[in-house]
C-alpha cells in the first residue's frame, strides 16, 4: 500500500474526503453534498486512515468497472476499511472471495436463489406483509422501523430457513452482532450472539440433511446431492458462512430499503401520489428507491496490480473504496435530476446490488419484498407523511434508519 505518488487530482479534496468515514455525516442523513464535491473535484482521491489509507472512488463508470473486474481488484483482502491489513484463514463471507473460489461457491448455492424459488415465495411474502400492515392504524403515527421494516424481512428469512417465525427477534439480535446498526451491544454480547447464531444455523442444517424439506437450508445442506454440483459439498464452515450471510445481508438490505424508501416517499408526496395514480410504476419505483436509499453505502476492493483509475495512478496492494451511494447520484449517468427522487426513472442503472460477479444473490427476493410492501400499502392508504424527526444509523457502511415516525391516512 502506498500514498499517492501523483498529486493534483489525487490530492484535491483529500481533507474533505476524510469525512467519508465520519459517523456524524451519516447520522445527519446527508452525505450527498460531499459526494457531489468529490465527483466534481477529486473523483479518485487518497484518504488517510489509521489502517494505512485507501483510494475513494465516487463516480459510476469507475465503480461499475472495478466491481466487474475481480482479477484487477480483489475482495479476499477485505471489503470494509476496518479490514485493511487483515488476512483470513477462511473467508467470513462469500463477499470476501474471488474466482475461482467465488465461482465455485456461486455455482453451488445459485439453485437456492433461482427465480423459480423466489416466485414460490410470493404468497408467503404477501401474507407476512399483510399481517404486519393490518396492525398499522390510519391517522396514528407508527414507528415504521420497529413495526414493519425490521420484522418483515426477518419473517421472510424464517420461512427461507424453514423455522418458526417467532424466532425473528432472536435473528435480529444476531444480525446486529454482525453489522451493528439499530441497537448497541457490548463486545461480549456480540461474541455470544455470534456463537449462538453459528450453533443454531448449523443445527438447522444438520436437521435438513437428515430430513430435507422444501426450504433454502435443505438446498444448501444437501448441495452435494444436486447433479449440478458435481458431487461437491459444503463443509461446516462454508455452510455456516452462507447461512450467516443469508441471515444478515438478507434482512439488512431489505430493511433499509423499506424504511428509507417510505421516508423518501413521505418527503416526496407527489411521488406517492403518482404511484397511487399508476400502479404499473411499482417495479420502477422499487428500482428508484434502491438507487435513492443505496442500503449498502460502500465496499472495498484491493488492487492486485499497478493500474490507473480515471487518470490516477494506483499501486498494487492499494485498498480502493467503491462509494455506491455516490455512484448512484452521478450526474454523468443519471442526468441533471440525479439528486431528485423520480419513480418513473428509466433507464436506472443503479449499483445498489453491487456489480459484476458479486452482484447480490438475493436481489430478486429483495425486489419482490419491495414490490409487495408498496402494493399492500397503496391498497390501504392514500397518503404518507412524517410525524417527527428521522433518526439515522451513523454508519459509513449501512444506510440505516433507526427511528421514523410516519402517519398513513
C-alpha positions in Angstrom: 0.0 0.0 0.0 1.3 3.5 -0.8 0.3 7.1 -0.5 -0.5 8.8 -3.8 2.6 9.5 -6.0 0.8 11.8 -8.4 -0.6 14.8 -6.6 -3.1 17.1 -8.3 -6.3 15.0 -8.9 -5.4 12.6 -6.2 -4.7 15.3 -3.6 -7.5 17.8 -4.3 -10.3 17.4 -1.9 -8.4 14.9 0.3 -9.2 16.8 3.5 -12.9 16.7 2.7 -12.7 13.0 1.7 -11.7 12.0 5.2 -15.3 12.8 6.2 -16.4 9.7 4.2 -15.8 7.8 7.5 -17.3 10.4 9.8 -20.3 8.8 11.6 -22.0 12.3 12.0 -22.2 12.7 8.3 -24.4 9.6 8.1 -26.4 10.3 11.2 -27.4 13.6 9.6 -28.6 11.6 6.5 -26.9 14.0 4.0 -23.5 12.9 2.8 -24.6 13.8 -0.8 -23.1 17.3 -0.9 -19.7 15.7 0.0 -20.2 13.1 -2.7 -21.0 15.7 -5.3 -18.0 17.8 -4.4 -15.7 14.7 -4.7 -17.2 13.7 -8.0 -16.6 17.2 -9.3 -13.1 17.9 -7.9 -11.5 14.6 -6.9 -13.4 11.5 -8.2 -10.5 9.3 -7.3 -8.7 10.6 -4.1 -6.5 9.2 -1.4 -7.9 9.2 2.1 -5.6 8.9 5.1 -6.8 6.2 7.6 -5.4 4.5 10.6 -5.2 1.3 8.7 -2.9 3.0 6.2 -5.2 4.8 3.9 -7.3 4.0 0.8 -8.5 5.4 -2.5 -12.1 6.6 -2.6 -13.9 6.2 -6.0 -17.1 8.1 -6.3 -18.1 8.0 -10.0 -20.5 5.5 -11.5 -18.4 4.3 -14.5 -15.3 3.6 -12.3 -17.3 1.9 -9.5 -19.0 -0.3 -12.1 -15.8 -1.2 -13.9 -13.9 -2.1 -10.7 -16.9 -4.1 -9.4 -16.8 -6.1 -12.6 -13.1 -6.8 -12.5 -12.2 -9.3 -9.7 -8.9 -10.1 -11.4 -7.8 -6.5 -11.1 -9.5 -5.6 -7.8 -9.8 -8.5 -5.3 -12.2 -8.9 -2.4 -10.3 -11.5 -0.4 -8.2 -8.8 1.3 -11.3 -7.2 2.9 -14.4 -5.4 1.9 -14.5 -2.8 4.7 -12.0 -0.1 5.6 -11.7 -1.6 9.1 -10.3 -4.7 7.4 -7.3 -3.0 5.8 -4.3 -5.1 6.6 -6.4 -8.1 7.8 -5.9 -11.6 6.5 -8.4 -14.5 6.9 -7.6 -18.2 7.1 -11.2 -18.8 5.9 -13.4 -16.2 4.3 -16.0 -14.7 6.7 -18.5 -14.3 3.8 -18.8 -15.2 0.2 -18.3 -11.5 -0.5 -14.7 -11.9 0.7 -13.8 -14.4 -2.0 -12.5 -14.2 -5.6 -12.6 -16.5 -8.6 -12.1 -19.4 -8.8 -13.3 -19.9 -5.2 -16.1 -17.4 -5.6 -17.2 -19.0 -8.9 -17.4 -22.4 -7.2 -19.4 -21.0 -4.2 -21.8 -19.1 -6.5 -22.4 -22.2 -8.7 -23.1 -24.4 -5.6 -25.6 -22.0 -4.0 -27.2 -20.5 -7.1 -30.0 -23.1 -7.2 -31.4 -21.8 -3.9 -31.8 -18.3 -5.3 -33.1 -19.1 -8.8 -36.2 -17.1 -10.0 -38.5 -20.1 -9.7 -37.6 -20.4 -6.0 -38.4 -16.7 -5.4 -41.7 -16.9 -7.3 -42.8 -19.8 -5.0 -42.3 -17.4 -2.0 -44.6 -14.6 -3.2 -47.7 -15.8 -1.5 -45.9 -16.2 1.8 -44.1 -12.8 1.5 -47.5 -11.2 0.8 -49.2 -12.8 3.8 -46.4 -11.6 6.1 -46.6 -8.0 4.8 -50.4 -8.0 5.2 -50.3 -9.3 8.8 -47.9 -6.5 9.8 -49.7 -3.8 7.9 -53.1 -4.9 9.4 -51.7 -3.5 12.7 -51.0 -0.1 11.3 -53.8 2.3 12.1 -54.9 5.1 9.8 -54.0 8.6 11.0 -52.0 7.2 14.0 -48.2 7.7 14.0 -46.3 4.4 13.8 -42.6 3.7 14.0 -42.2 2.1 10.6 -38.8 0.7 11.5 -40.0 -1.3 14.5 -43.4 -2.1 13.2 -42.6 -3.1 9.6 -39.1 -2.8 8.2 -37.3 -4.9 10.9 -39.7 -7.8 11.4 -40.8 -8.2 7.7 -37.6 -9.3 6.1 -36.7 -11.4 9.2 -40.0 -13.2 8.9 -39.2 -13.9 5.3 -35.8 -15.3 6.3 -37.5 -17.5 8.9 -39.5 -19.0 6.0 -36.4 -19.4 3.9 -34.8 -21.3 6.8 -37.9 -23.3 7.4 -38.1 -22.2 11.1 -40.9 -20.8 13.2 -41.5 -17.1 12.5 -41.5 -16.3 16.2 -37.6 -16.6 16.0 -37.3 -13.3 14.2 -36.4 -11.2 17.3 -33.5 -13.6 18.0 -32.4 -13.3 14.4 -32.4 -9.6 14.7 -30.1 -9.7 17.7 -27.7 -12.0 15.8 -27.8 -9.8 12.8 -26.9 -6.7 14.9 -24.0 -8.6 16.4 -22.5 -8.9 12.9 -23.4 -5.5 11.5 -24.2 -3.1 14.4 -26.8 -0.5 13.5 -30.1 -0.3 15.4 -29.1 -1.4 18.9 -26.0 -1.1 21.0 -24.2 -4.3 22.1 -21.1 -4.9 24.1 -18.2 -6.9 22.6 -19.1 -9.7 25.0 -22.8 -9.7 23.8 -21.8 -9.6 20.2 -19.4 -12.5 20.6 -22.0 -14.6 22.5 -24.7 -13.8 19.8 -22.3 -14.9 17.0 -21.6 -18.2 18.7 -25.3 -18.8 19.3 -26.0 -17.9 15.7 -23.4 -20.4 14.4 -24.6 -23.2 16.6 -28.2 -22.6 15.8 -27.8 -22.4 12.0 -25.5 -25.4 11.8 -28.0 -27.3 13.9 -30.8 -26.5 11.5 -28.6 -27.6 8.6 -27.9 -30.9 10.2 -31.6 -31.5 10.7 -32.2 -30.8 7.0 -29.5 -33.2 6.0 -31.3 -35.9 7.9 -34.8 -34.9 6.8 -34.8 -32.4 3.8 -37.7 -30.0 3.5 -38.8 -27.5 0.9 -36.6 -24.6 2.1 -33.3 -23.0 1.2 -31.4 -24.6 4.1 -32.2 -28.0 2.6 -30.9 -26.9 -0.7 -27.6 -25.7 0.8 -27.2 -28.5 3.3 -27.7 -31.1 0.6 -25.9 -29.3 -2.2 -23.6 -32.3 -2.9 -26.6 -34.4 -3.9 -27.6 -32.0 -6.6 -26.4 -33.3 -10.1 -25.5 -29.7 -11.0 -23.0 -29.6 -8.1 -20.8 -32.4 -9.5 -20.9 -34.1 -6.1 -19.1 -31.2 -4.3 -20.3 -30.5 -0.8 -20.0 -27.5 1.5 -18.1 -28.2 4.7 -19.4 -26.9 8.1 -17.5 -23.6 8.0 -18.7 -22.9 4.4 -22.3 -23.8 5.2 -22.3 -21.6 8.2 -20.8 -18.8 6.2 -23.6 -18.9 3.7 -26.4 -19.2 6.3 -25.0 -16.3 8.3 -24.7 -14.1 5.1 -28.3 -15.0 4.3 -29.5 -14.0 7.7 -27.5 -10.8 7.9 -27.4 -9.5 4.3 -30.8 -10.9 3.5 -32.5 -8.6 6.1 -30.2 -5.6 6.2 -30.7 -4.5 2.6 -34.5 -5.0 2.6 -34.9 -3.4 6.0 -33.2 -0.2 4.9 -34.8 -0.2 1.5 -38.3 -0.3 3.2 -37.6 2.2 6.0 -35.5 4.6 3.9 -37.9 4.3 0.9 -41.0 5.1 2.9 -39.3 8.1 4.5 -38.3 9.2 1.0 -41.9 8.9 -0.3 -43.2 10.8 2.8 -40.8 13.6 1.9 -41.9 13.5 -1.7 -45.7 13.3 -1.6 -46.0 13.9 -5.4 -44.2 10.6 -6.0 -46.5 8.7 -3.7 -49.5 10.3 -5.5 -48.0 9.2 -8.8 -47.8 5.6 -7.5 -51.4 5.8 -6.4 -52.4 7.0 -9.9 -50.5 4.3 -11.7 -49.7 1.0 -10.0 -47.7 -0.1 -13.1 -45.0 2.2 -11.7 -44.4 0.0 -8.7 -41.4 -2.0 -10.2 -39.7 1.2 -11.4 -40.4 2.8 -8.0 -38.6 -0.1 -6.2 -35.6 0.4 -8.5 -35.6 4.2 -7.8 -35.9 3.6 -4.1 -33.0 1.2 -4.3 -31.0 3.9 -6.0 -32.1 6.6 -3.7 -31.5 4.8 -0.4 -28.5 2.7 -1.5 -28.7 0.4 1.6 -25.0 -0.6 1.3 -23.1 2.7 1.1 -19.7 1.3 0.1 -17.5 -1.7 -0.1 -13.8 -2.0 -0.6 -11.6 -3.8 -3.1 -7.8 -4.2 -3.3 -5.8 -3.5 -6.5 -3.9 -6.7 -7.5 -1.5 -4.8 -9.8 -0.4 -1.3 -10.5 -3.1 0.4 -12.6 -4.8 3.8 -13.2 -8.3 4.8 -12.3 -9.6 7.9 -14.1 -6.0 9.0 -14.7 -4.8 8.5 -11.2 -2.0 6.0 -10.5 -2.9 3.2 -8.1 -0.3 0.8 -6.8 -0.6 -2.9 -6.4 -2.0 -3.7 -2.9 -3.8 -0.3 -2.5 -7.3 -0.5 -1.0 -10.0 1.0 -3.2 -13.3 2.1 -1.6 -16.3 1.9 -4.0 -18.8 4.5 -2.9 -22.0 3.1 -4.3 -24.1 5.8 -2.7 -22.2 8.5 -4.7 -22.2 6.4 -7.9 -26.0 6.3 -7.7 -26.2 10.1 -7.7 -23.7 10.6 -10.5 -25.0 13.3 -12.9 -22.9 11.9 -15.7 -25.0 8.7 -15.7 -28.4 9.8 -14.2 -28.6 13.3 -15.6 -29.1 16.7 -14.0 -32.0 15.3 -11.9 -29.8 12.7 -10.3 -30.4 14.4 -7.0 -34.2 14.0 -7.3 -36.5 11.1 -6.4 -38.3 10.1 -9.6 -40.2 6.8 -9.5 -40.6 6.6 -13.3 -36.8 6.9 -13.9 -35.7 4.9 -16.9 -33.1 3.7 -17.5 -31.9 3.3 -14.0 -28.5 1.5 -13.9 -28.1 1.8 -10.1 -25.4 -0.2 -8.4 -27.3 -0.9 -5.1 -26.9 -4.6 -5.5 -23.2 -4.4 -6.4 -21.9 -5.1 -9.9 -20.3 -8.0 -11.8 -19.5 -11.4 -10.2 -20.5 -10.1 -6.8 -24.0 -8.9 -7.8 -26.3 -9.7 -4.9 -27.7 -13.3 -4.9 -30.8 -12.1 -3.1 -31.6 -9.2 -5.4 -34.8 -10.9 -6.8 -36.1 -11.6 -3.3 -35.4 -8.0 -2.1 -37.2 -6.6 -5.2 -40.2 -8.9 -4.5 -40.4 -7.7 -0.9 -40.2 -4.1 -2.0 -43.0 -4.6 -4.6 -45.2 -6.4 -2.2 -44.9 -3.8 0.6 -45.6 -0.9 -1.8 -48.6 -2.7 -3.3 -50.1 -3.5 0.0 -49.6 0.0 1.4 -51.2 1.6 -1.7 -54.2 -0.7 -1.2 -54.6 0.6 2.3 -53.5 4.2 2.4 -54.0 7.4 0.4 -51.1 9.4 1.9 -48.0 9.0 3.9 -46.3 11.8 5.9 -43.6 12.3 8.5 -44.8 12.7 12.1 -41.4 13.5 13.7 -37.7 13.6 13.0 -35.9 10.7 11.4 -33.0 9.1 13.3 -30.5 7.5 11.0 -27.7 5.0 11.7 -24.3 6.7 12.0 -22.6 4.1 9.8 -20.4 4.7 6.7 -21.3 1.2 5.5 -25.1 0.7 6.0 -27.6 3.4 5.2 -29.9 2.5 8.1 -32.9 4.3 9.7 -33.2 3.7 13.5 -36.4 5.6 14.1 -39.0 7.0 11.7 -42.5 8.0 12.8 -44.9 8.1 9.9 -48.6 8.6 9.5 -50.6 6.7 6.9 -54.0 8.1 6.1 
